[in-house]
Amino acid sequence: MLQAVIVDDEEKAIQGLKWELTNFSNEIEVVASFTDPYDGLDFLEKNSPDCVFLDIEMPAMDGFQFIQKLQNEFVAIVITTAYNQYAIKALKNEAIDYLLKPVDTDDLKQTISKIRKHRSRRLNAEKLERLLVSRNSPASGKKITLNTDGKLVFLENEDILFAESDGNYSTIFLTDGQKMVLTKKLKEINEILPEDAFFRIHNSYIVNLNKIKEFLKTDGYVILESNHKIPVSRTKKSDFLDLI
């Protein structure tokens, strides 16, 4: 059964859409509804329903701002609004469908068919991703797998210079001069990188041990082959010296 979330600032609109969806009770279930879009975003950070029925004109945050803030890239977005001027913008924001209020039953049937297809593609993509990750995991002696911008990138140890923390994000610096921004904390990156080649030298940095050119003991810095200067924290200095 498909799982749906409704985000609409009008409780009446939520109840009306719920009533329409009861006609498809064997196919779709409303697992949560929110009149506050921020509450909806919080829910979607921790849960992965198949779709969100999303209103556009809401006082706290409009629907397009909601889509921009949404971190869950797998959920299908269905725009629900009383105004027809948003159709093109909805498609540009990667919504899979656009429903005018009051919602027509026949239109809703077509939307549910689109949600089902979206779910099938998502499940197939997740299955392929798991397969690729397992075949290229460091434990299997294969490449390092990083997920960024909706794609999987496979790297060798020597492709990576260092990783830098930026709160809930991390930036991977590559030997070819490119940077990759990941929606992962540095702790998660540390778990992905092979421990025999990489070391968390500081709370904010992980370095490739094979890319270190110099260690300035007095200043507490390492210089990489790329001439990046990375600090060594006092708490990590002893362990680092043991490694080198």
C-alpha positions as CSV (number, residue, x, y, z in Angstrom):
1,M,0.0,0.0,0.0
2,L,1.2,3.5,-0.9
3,Q,1.9,5.8,2.0
4,A,1.0,9.5,1.7
5,V,1.5,12.7,3.7
6,I,-0.6,15.8,3.3
7,V,0.7,19.3,4.0
8,D,-1.9,22.1,3.8
9,D,-2.5,25.1,6.1
10,E,-6.3,24.5,5.8
11,E,-7.6,21.7,8.0
12,K,-10.8,21.6,5.8
13,A,-8.7,20.9,2.7
14,I,-6.8,18.1,4.5
15,Q,-10.0,16.5,5.5
16,G,-11.5,16.8,2.0
17,L,-8.4,15.2,0.4
18,K,-8.4,12.4,3.0
19,W,-12.1,11.7,2.2
20,E,-11.2,11.5,-1.5
21,L,-8.4,9.1,-0.8
22,T,-10.6,6.7,1.1
23,N,-12.0,5.7,-2.3
24,F,-8.5,4.2,-2.8
25,S,-8.2,2.7,0.7
26,N,-6.7,-0.5,-0.7
27,E,-4.0,1.4,-2.6
28,I,-3.1,4.5,-0.5
29,E,-3.0,5.4,3.2
30,V,-2.5,8.9,4.7
31,V,0.1,8.3,7.4
32,A,0.3,11.9,8.6
33,S,-1.0,15.4,7.9
34,F,0.3,18.8,8.8
35,T,-1.1,22.4,8.7
36,D,2.4,23.7,9.7
37,P,4.9,23.0,6.8
38,Y,7.8,23.0,9.3
39,D,6.3,20.1,11.1
40,G,5.9,18.4,7.8
41,L,9.6,18.9,7.0
42,D,10.5,17.5,10.4
43,F,8.4,14.4,9.8
44,L,10.0,13.8,6.4
45,E,13.5,14.0,7.8
46,K,12.8,10.9,9.8
47,N,10.3,9.1,7.6
48,S,10.0,8.1,3.9
49,P,6.4,8.0,2.7
50,D,5.8,7.4,-1.0
51,C,4.3,10.8,-1.7
52,V,3.4,14.3,-0.3
53,F,0.3,16.1,-1.3
54,L,1.5,19.7,-0.9
55,D,-0.4,23.0,-0.9
56,I,1.3,26.0,-2.5
57,E,-0.1,29.1,-0.8
58,M,0.7,28.7,2.9
59,P,1.5,31.7,5.2
60,A,4.4,30.1,7.1
61,M,6.2,28.8,3.9
62,D,4.9,28.4,0.4
63,G,5.0,25.0,-1.3
64,F,8.0,25.8,-3.5
65,Q,10.1,26.9,-0.5
66,F,9.0,23.6,1.1
67,I,10.4,21.6,-1.8
68,Q,13.7,23.5,-1.7
69,K,14.1,22.7,2.0
70,L,13.0,19.1,1.6
71,Q,16.0,16.7,2.2
72,N,14.2,13.5,1.3
73,E,14.9,13.2,-2.4
74,F,12.9,10.0,-2.9
75,V,9.4,11.2,-1.9
76,A,7.1,12.0,-4.8
77,I,5.6,15.6,-4.7
78,V,2.0,16.2,-5.8
79,I,1.0,19.9,-5.8
80,T,-2.6,20.6,-4.6
81,T,-3.8,24.1,-5.1
82,A,-6.9,26.2,-5.9
83,Y,-4.9,28.2,-8.5
84,N,-3.9,27.0,-11.9
85,Q,-1.1,29.5,-12.6
86,Y,1.5,27.3,-10.8
87,A,1.4,24.3,-13.1
88,I,4.6,25.0,-15.1
89,K,6.5,26.1,-12.0
90,A,5.4,22.9,-10.2
91,L,6.8,20.7,-13.0
92,K,10.1,22.7,-13.0
93,N,10.3,21.9,-9.2
94,E,10.1,18.2,-10.1
95,A,6.6,17.6,-8.8
96,I,5.2,14.5,-10.4
97,D,1.7,15.9,-10.7
98,Y,-0.5,18.9,-10.2
99,L,-4.1,18.7,-8.8
100,L,-6.6,21.6,-8.7
101,K,-8.9,21.9,-5.6
102,P,-11.5,20.6,-5.2
103,V,-9.7,17.4,-6.3
104,D,-11.4,15.5,-9.1
105,T,-11.7,11.8,-8.6
106,D,-10.6,10.8,-12.1
107,D,-7.6,13.2,-11.8
108,L,-6.7,11.6,-8.5
109,K,-6.8,8.1,-10.0
110,Q,-4.2,9.2,-12.6
111,T,-2.1,10.8,-9.9
112,I,-2.1,7.6,-7.8
113,S,-1.0,5.7,-10.9
114,K,2.0,8.1,-11.3
115,I,2.9,7.7,-7.6
116,R,2.9,3.9,-8.0
117,K,5.3,4.2,-11.0
118,H,7.5,6.6,-9.1
119,R,7.7,4.2,-6.2
120,S,8.6,1.3,-8.5
121,R,11.4,3.3,-10.1
122,R,12.6,4.4,-6.6
123,L,12.7,0.8,-5.3
124,N,14.6,-0.4,-8.3
125,A,17.1,2.4,-8.0
126,E,17.6,1.7,-4.3
127,K,18.1,-2.0,-5.1
128,L,20.7,-1.1,-7.7
129,E,22.4,1.3,-5.3
130,R,22.7,-1.4,-2.6
131,L,24.2,-3.8,-5.1
132,L,26.7,-1.3,-6.4
133,V,27.7,-0.2,-2.9
134,S,28.2,-3.8,-1.7
135,R,30.3,-4.6,-4.7
136,N,32.5,-1.5,-4.3
137,S,32.8,-1.4,-0.5
138,P,36.2,-0.9,1.1
139,A,35.7,-4.2,2.9
140,S,35.6,-6.0,-0.4
141,G,38.8,-4.3,-1.5
142,K,37.0,-2.3,-4.2
143,K,36.4,1.4,-4.7
144,I,35.1,4.0,-2.2
145,T,31.4,4.8,-2.9
146,L,30.1,8.3,-2.3
147,N,26.5,9.4,-2.8
148,T,26.2,13.0,-4.0
149,D,23.8,15.1,-6.2
150,G,21.6,12.1,-6.8
151,K,24.4,9.9,-8.2
152,L,26.9,7.4,-6.9
153,V,30.6,8.3,-7.4
154,F,33.2,5.5,-7.2
155,L,36.7,6.6,-6.2
156,E,40.1,5.0,-5.5
157,N,42.0,5.9,-2.3
158,E,44.5,8.0,-4.3
159,D,41.7,10.1,-5.8
160,I,41.1,11.8,-2.4
161,L,43.3,14.3,-0.7
162,F,41.2,15.1,2.4
163,A,37.7,15.7,3.8
164,E,36.6,18.8,5.7
165,S,33.6,19.2,8.0
166,D,31.0,21.9,7.6
167,G,28.4,21.1,10.3
168,N,26.0,18.6,8.9
169,Y,27.8,18.6,5.5
170,S,31.3,17.5,4.5
171,T,33.5,18.5,1.5
172,I,35.7,16.0,-0.2
173,F,38.8,17.5,-1.9
174,L,40.1,15.4,-4.8
175,T,43.5,15.2,-6.4
176,D,42.2,16.6,-9.7
177,G,41.1,19.8,-8.0
178,Q,37.4,19.0,-7.8
179,K,35.3,19.2,-4.6
180,M,32.4,17.1,-3.6
181,V,29.9,18.3,-1.1
182,L,28.1,15.5,0.8
183,T,25.1,15.7,3.1
184,K,26.9,13.7,5.7
185,K,28.7,14.6,8.9
186,L,32.5,14.0,9.0
187,K,31.9,11.1,11.4
188,E,29.9,9.3,8.7
189,I,32.6,10.0,6.1
190,N,35.2,8.6,8.5
191,E,33.2,5.3,8.6
192,I,33.2,5.1,4.8
193,L,36.9,5.7,4.2
194,P,39.4,2.9,4.7
195,E,41.1,3.3,8.1
196,D,44.5,2.0,6.7
197,A,44.7,4.9,4.3
198,F,42.8,7.8,6.0
199,F,43.1,9.3,9.5
200,R,40.9,11.9,11.3
201,I,43.7,14.3,12.2
202,H,41.4,16.9,13.6
203,N,37.7,17.3,14.5
204,S,37.2,19.1,11.2
205,Y,39.6,17.1,8.9
206,I,40.3,13.6,7.6
207,V,43.5,13.3,5.5
208,N,44.8,10.7,3.1
209,L,48.0,9.5,4.9
210,N,49.6,8.8,1.5
211,K,49.2,12.4,0.4
212,I,51.1,13.9,3.3
213,K,54.3,15.7,2.2
214,E,55.5,17.3,5.5
215,F,54.6,17.4,9.2
216,L,55.4,20.6,10.9
217,K,55.8,19.3,14.5
218,T,56.2,22.7,16.2
219,D,53.3,24.4,14.4
220,G,51.1,21.2,14.5
221,Y,50.3,21.1,10.8
222,V,50.7,18.7,7.9
223,I,51.3,19.8,4.4
224,L,49.8,17.7,1.6
225,E,51.1,17.1,-1.9
226,S,48.6,19.6,-3.1
227,N,50.2,22.2,-0.6
228,H,47.0,22.3,1.5
229,K,47.9,23.0,5.1
230,I,45.8,20.9,7.6
231,P,46.0,21.3,11.4
232,V,46.7,18.4,13.7
233,S,44.7,18.6,16.9
234,R,46.6,18.0,20.2
235,T,44.3,15.1,21.1
236,K,45.1,13.4,17.8
237,K,48.8,14.2,17.6
238,S,50.0,11.1,19.6
239,D,48.0,8.6,17.5
240,F,49.1,10.4,14.3
241,L,52.7,10.1,15.3
242,D,52.2,6.4,16.0
243,L,50.9,5.9,12.4
244,I,53.7,7.7,10.7
